[in-house]
Amino acid sequence: MSAPSPLLVAKGSQELFLLPGLANRHGLVAGATGTGKTVTLRVLAEGFSRLGVPVFLADVKGDLSGLARPGGDDPKVQARAKELGVSLQGEGYPVVFLDVFGEAGHPLRATVSEMGPVLLARVLGLNETQAGVLQVAFRVADEGGLLLLDVKDLRAILEHVSENAAQLRQKYGNVAPTTVGTIQRALLALEAEGADRLLGEPALALEDLLRTDLQGRGQITILDAQRLFRSPKLYATVLLWLLSELFESLPEVGDPEKPRLVFFFDEAHLLFADAPDELRQKIEQVVRLIRSKGVGVYLVTQNPLDVPDAVLGQLGNRVQHALRAFTPRDQKAVKAAAETFRANPDVDVGAAISQLGVGEALVSLLDAKGTPAPVERAFVVPPRSRLAPLSAEERAQVLQSSPLRGRYDTPIDRESAYEKLTARAAARQAEAPAPAERGRRGAPATAGDQAVDMIGKMAQSAMRAAGTQLGREIMRGVLGSIFGAGGRKR
C-alpha cells in the first residue's frame, strides 16, 4: 500500500505540504479575529478527511456545518484559487453532528463517573476543600458498588455523605454538611444552564469518532458548541474529557503513516484559563503522550501566549495568521510568535505578522526528518466545502442519514446509586416499627432507629432530587491513570 499523499496547506513562493506521518506531532493555528483561522481549520479538516483520517472539531460560531456540502462557488474562494493557480473542486464531506443539549445534533453524554471528580470540580467551580469532599463522595460510591451515572445519582450520594458525615470522618477526615450543601447548590446552577444533560446514558462510544465512510474518507464529527460556548469552563472541560478519554482508551501505535484521529481544540486558551497548576501539568502530559496513540491535537487560538510554553513546544506544525500589535501584550505576543519559528532569511517574521492579509499566514510544517521547516509567508489554499452554514432543513437531512441515528437520541435510565440508595432506605423503613408503636411500647429510640430515620430522610431528599432520566454504568476512565483515579472499569 502506498504512503498517504501529503496535504497541501498553503502556497507562496512554493507549495507547503503537511506530511501525514508527522501530523500526530500536533499543530497550532493562531491569529487575531477575522484573519482566517476558521478557514485554515476547515482546509485542514477537509484534507485529513480525504486522507481517510477521522476528525473531531467544535463549532463555536456555527459556521462549520457547511463542511457537509460541496462549495467552490463563493466569489472570494474562486478568486483565491485563481490567484494561487490551484484547481477548485467542490466537495462535501461525511459529517456527524453532536450537541450536549441535543438540539443541533445527536446528544453528547458522559456518565458522572466518566467525567470524574477532578473535571466535575472544575465545572462546578469548587475550591480545594469542596473538591476534596467530592472526591470522598466518589470513593464512597465506589466502595459501596454504587453507579454514578447522572445528576440524581450524584445528588443521592452527596446526601448520603452528608447524613453519614460523622461515620465517614473517621476514615476520610472532616466532611462538613455545609460543604456538601455548597456542592449541591453548584449542581443547581449547572442544571439551570441545562448542562446536566451532559451527564447520563447512553454515553458516547469513542469508536463512533473513528469512523470512515464507504469511500474511505474520515468522518468529520462536529460538536455544535454555540450554546455550550456560553459556559466557557464547561466547553473546555467537555473537550478535555473527550481528549483524555481518547488517551485512556486507545492503544499505543507509535508513529503511524497517518493519524488515527485529528482533534481540533478551538478557543484553546480556555483549556488553560483559571486551571490550577496541577491540572495544567496533567493537560500538558496528555498532549505530550497522546501522539503515541496516533492522535494529532491542533490548538486554535488568537494569541500564542495563551498556550503554555511546555505545550507550545510540542506543536510542530504551525500556521500563524496576523496578530495586531496595539497593546504591550500584543507586541509581546508578536515577538514571542516570531521567535518560535525557524528563521528564513527571506522572511522578516516580526514585521510580517502584523502585515498579513486575510487568509495569509506564516507557515512552518515539519519536514521528513521531523524538523520544523524554515518559515514561509503564504496563502492558505481555498476550501472545497461550502462556506455558508447549513439551513435547518439541510441539517435535519444530515441527521436523518447519520450513521449514529438512533444510538444516542433516546436517553436511558437504569438502576444506579439513586435507585439503590432509595430502595435500601425504603426497605429499612418497612422493617422498622412505626414511631407511634414505639411510643405505645414506651421504648426509647435506639441508635438503629435513629439510623433508619436518617436513611429515610436521605431517601426522601434523593427522591426530591430526581430529575434527569439518564444513566450509565460506573466507568472511571476520564483522566484515570493521569489523575490517579484508576483506569476504566465496569
SVG drawing of the C-alpha trace seen along z (x, -y; Angstrom):
<svg xmlns="http://www.w3.org/2000/svg" viewBox="-49 -50 68 56">
<polyline fill="none" stroke="black" stroke-width="0.4" points="0.0,0.0 1.4,-3.4 2.0,-6.1 -0.7,-8.7 -0.3,-11.8 1.0,-15.0 -1.7,-17.5 -1.4,-20.9 -2.0,-23.6 -0.7,-26.8 1.1,-28.3 3.6,-31.1 6.9,-31.0 6.4,-27.3 3.7,-24.8 3.7,-23.9 2.6,-20.4 1.7,-18.7 3.1,-15.2 0.5,-12.7 3.1,-10.6 4.0,-13.7 0.5,-15.0 0.3,-13.4 3.1,-15.7 0.3,-18.3 -0.2,-21.8 -1.1,-25.4 -3.4,-27.7 -3.2,-31.2 -4.2,-34.7 -6.5,-37.6 -10.2,-37.5 -11.1,-37.7 -7.7,-36.8 -8.6,-33.4 -8.2,-30.8 -11.5,-29.1 -10.9,-28.7 -7.5,-27.2 -9.1,-24.8 -11.7,-23.9 -8.9,-23.3 -7.0,-21.0 -10.2,-19.1 -11.1,-18.5 -7.6,-17.3 -7.5,-14.9 -10.9,-13.5 -9.7,-12.9 -6.7,-11.0 -9.1,-8.7 -8.4,-10.3 -11.4,-11.0 -11.6,-14.5 -13.2,-15.9 -13.8,-19.7 -16.0,-22.0 -18.1,-24.7 -18.3,-27.6 -19.7,-30.1 -22.0,-27.9 -20.1,-28.4 -18.6,-25.0 -21.7,-22.9 -21.2,-23.7 -18.4,-21.0 -21.2,-18.6 -22.0,-20.3 -19.8,-21.0 -18.6,-24.5 -16.3,-26.3 -18.9,-28.8 -18.1,-31.6 -16.5,-34.5 -13.7,-35.1 -12.9,-31.4 -12.8,-31.4 -10.6,-34.5 -8.1,-33.0 -7.9,-29.7 -7.2,-31.6 -4.6,-33.8 -2.8,-30.7 -3.2,-28.7 -4.8,-25.7 -7.7,-23.7 -11.0,-24.2 -13.2,-21.2 -16.3,-21.4 -16.7,-18.6 -18.9,-17.8 -17.7,-15.5 -19.1,-12.9 -20.3,-14.9 -21.8,-13.9 -23.3,-16.4 -23.1,-16.2 -24.7,-18.6 -24.6,-18.4 -28.1,-19.9 -29.4,-17.5 -30.7,-20.4 -28.4,-20.7 -27.0,-17.2 -27.1,-13.8 -26.9,-14.2 -23.3,-14.0 -23.3,-12.4 -20.8,-11.2 -21.6,-9.5 -20.8,-11.2 -18.1,-8.5 -16.5,-9.0 -16.4,-12.8 -14.7,-12.1 -14.3,-14.3 -11.4,-16.4 -13.2,-17.6 -16.6,-17.9 -14.9,-20.1 -13.7,-22.4 -17.1,-22.6 -18.8,-23.3 -16.2,-25.9 -15.3,-24.2 -12.4,-25.2 -9.9,-22.7 -11.9,-21.8 -15.1,-21.3 -13.3,-19.3 -11.9,-17.0 -15.5,-16.3 -16.5,-15.5 -13.6,-13.0 -14.9,-11.4 -18.4,-11.0 -16.9,-9.2 -14.8,-7.0 -17.9,-6.1 -19.8,-5.2 -17.0,-3.0 -16.7,-1.2 -20.4,-0.7 -20.8,0.6 -23.0,-2.4 -23.0,-3.5 -22.8,-7.3 -24.4,-7.9 -26.5,-11.1 -27.2,-14.1 -29.7,-12.4 -27.1,-9.8 -24.7,-12.5 -27.2,-14.2 -28.1,-11.0 -24.5,-10.1 -23.9,-13.7 -26.9,-13.4 -25.7,-10.1 -22.3,-11.5 -23.8,-14.5 -26.1,-12.3 -23.2,-9.9 -20.6,-12.6 -19.9,-11.5 -19.1,-8.0 -17.1,-9.0 -15.0,-11.5 -13.0,-8.6 -11.9,-7.3 -11.7,-10.4 -11.4,-13.4 -13.9,-16.2 -16.8,-16.1 -18.9,-19.2 -22.6,-19.1 -22.3,-22.8 -19.6,-21.9 -21.9,-19.3 -24.6,-21.9 -22.3,-24.2 -21.7,-21.5 -25.4,-20.8 -26.0,-24.5 -23.4,-24.4 -25.2,-21.4 -28.4,-23.5 -26.6,-26.2 -25.4,-23.6 -28.9,-22.3 -30.2,-25.8 -27.9,-26.1 -29.3,-22.8 -25.8,-21.3 -27.0,-18.4 -28.0,-16.8 -24.3,-16.1 -24.4,-13.6 -26.1,-10.3 -26.6,-7.4 -26.2,-6.4 -22.7,-7.8 -20.6,-8.4 -18.7,-5.4 -15.3,-6.6 -15.3,-4.2 -18.1,-6.5 -15.4,-9.2 -13.1,-6.9 -15.4,-6.1 -14.8,-6.3 -17.4,-6.3 -17.8,-3.9 -15.4,-6.0 -12.7,-5.7 -13.0,-9.3 -12.6,-10.1 -15.8,-11.2 -15.8,-14.8 -17.5,-14.9 -18.7,-18.4 -19.7,-19.3 -22.2,-22.1 -20.9,-24.4 -22.8,-27.6 -24.9,-27.2 -22.2,-25.3 -19.7,-28.1 -21.8,-30.4 -20.3,-28.5 -16.6,-28.6 -15.4,-26.5 -17.9,-23.7 -17.0,-23.9 -13.3,-23.5 -14.0,-20.7 -16.1,-18.7 -13.3,-18.8 -10.7,-17.9 -12.8,-15.0 -13.0,-13.7 -9.3,-14.2 -8.5,-12.4 -10.9,-9.5 -9.0,-9.0 -5.8,-9.0 -7.1,-6.4 -8.8,-4.1 -6.6,-4.0 -3.7,-1.6 -0.2,-2.7 0.7,-2.8 3.9,-4.9 4.2,-7.0 1.7,-5.6 1.6,-6.6 -1.3,-8.8 -3.1,-9.8 -5.9,-7.6 -7.8,-10.8 -7.1,-14.6 -8.6,-16.6 -9.1,-20.4 -9.4,-22.4 -10.9,-25.8 -10.6,-28.7 -7.8,-26.7 -6.9,-29.4 -10.0,-28.2 -8.2,-24.9 -5.7,-26.7 -7.6,-29.6 -8.1,-29.5 -6.8,-25.9 -4.9,-25.1 -1.2,-24.2 -1.8,-20.5 -4.5,-20.4 -2.3,-22.4 0.5,-19.9 -1.7,-17.0 -3.1,-18.6 0.5,-19.1 1.2,-15.5 -1.9,-14.3 -0.9,-16.4 2.7,-15.1 1.7,-11.5 -1.3,-11.2 0.7,-11.4 1.8,-7.8 -1.8,-6.8 -1.9,-8.2 -4.0,-11.3 -2.9,-14.7 -4.0,-17.7 -4.4,-21.1 -4.9,-24.1 -6.7,-27.0 -6.4,-30.3 -6.0,-34.0 -2.7,-34.5 0.2,-32.1 0.8,-33.5 -2.4,-31.8 -0.7,-28.4 1.9,-27.4 5.4,-27.1 5.5,-23.4 2.6,-22.8 3.6,-25.3 6.9,-23.4 5.0,-20.2 3.1,-21.9 5.3,-21.1 3.0,-22.2 2.2,-25.8 0.0,-28.3 0.3,-31.8 -2.2,-34.4 -2.0,-38.1 -1.6,-39.5 -2.4,-43.1 0.2,-44.9 -1.9,-47.6 -1.0,-47.0 2.2,-46.0 0.8,-42.4 0.1,-42.3 3.6,-43.4 5.0,-40.8 2.9,-38.2 4.2,-39.2 7.8,-39.0 7.1,-35.6 5.5,-34.2 8.3,-35.4 10.9,-33.7 9.2,-30.3 9.7,-29.9 12.8,-28.5 14.4,-31.5 14.2,-32.2 16.5,-34.9 13.8,-35.8 11.1,-36.5 11.1,-39.2 8.8,-37.4 8.5,-40.2 7.3,-42.7 5.2,-40.2 3.0,-39.0 1.2,-42.4 1.1,-42.9 -0.5,-39.6 -3.7,-39.8 -6.9,-37.7 -6.1,-34.1 -2.3,-34.8 -0.1,-33.2 3.3,-32.4 3.6,-28.6 6.2,-26.2 5.5,-22.5 7.6,-19.5 9.9,-18.1 10.5,-14.4 13.1,-14.3 10.6,-15.8 12.3,-19.1 10.3,-22.4 10.9,-23.8 12.0,-27.4 9.0,-29.7 7.3,-30.8 4.9,-33.6 2.0,-32.1 -1.7,-32.0 -3.8,-29.1 -5.4,-27.2 -9.2,-27.7 -11.6,-25.1 -13.6,-22.7 -16.7,-22.7 -19.4,-25.3 -18.6,-28.3 -22.2,-29.1 -23.7,-27.1 -26.4,-24.5 -30.1,-25.5 -32.3,-23.8 -33.7,-21.6 -30.2,-20.6 -29.0,-19.8 -32.1,-17.7 -31.2,-15.7 -27.7,-15.1 -29.0,-13.9 -31.6,-11.7 -28.9,-9.9 -26.3,-9.9 -24.6,-6.5 -25.3,-7.5 -29.0,-7.9 -30.9,-6.1 -27.7,-5.4 -27.9,-8.3 -31.1,-10.1 -33.2,-8.4 -31.9,-8.7 -32.0,-5.6 -32.1,-5.2 -31.1,-2.0 -30.5,-1.1 -27.7,-3.1 -26.8,-4.9 -30.1,-6.8 -32.3,-3.8 -30.2,-1.6 -30.0,-4.1 -33.7,-4.8 -34.5,-1.1 -32.3,-0.4 -33.9,-3.3 -37.4,-2.1 -36.6,1.5 -35.3,0.3 -38.3,-1.9 -40.6,1.0 -38.8,3.3 -38.6,0.7 -41.5,0.2 -43.5,-3.0 -42.7,-5.8 -46.3,-5.6 -45.8,-1.9 -42.5,-2.6 -44.3,-5.2 -47.0,-2.8 -44.3,-0.3 -42.6,-3.1 -39.3,-2.1 -36.7,-4.9 -35.4,-5.4 -32.3,-3.3 -29.3,-4.2 -30.6,-1.8 -33.9,-3.7 -32.0,-7.0 -30.1,-5.4 -33.3,-4.3 -34.7,-7.8 -31.5,-9.3 -31.6,-7.0 -35.3,-7.7 -34.5,-11.4 -31.8,-10.7 -34.1,-8.7 -36.8,-11.5 -34.1,-14.0 -32.9,-11.8 -36.4,-11.4 -36.8,-15.1 -33.5,-15.4 -34.7,-13.0 -34.9,-14.9 -33.0,-13.6 -33.9,-10.2 -30.5,-9.1 -27.7,-6.8 -24.8,-4.6 -22.5,-2.1 -19.7,-3.4 -16.6,-4.0 -13.7,-6.0 -11.9,-6.4 -11.5,-10.1 -8.0,-11.2 -7.8,-7.8 -4.2,-7.0 -3.3,-10.6 -5.1,-11.9 -4.7,-8.7 -8.4,-7.9 -7.9,-4.4 -8.4,-3.1 -11.7,-2.4 -13.7,0.2 -17.1,1.6"/>
</svg>
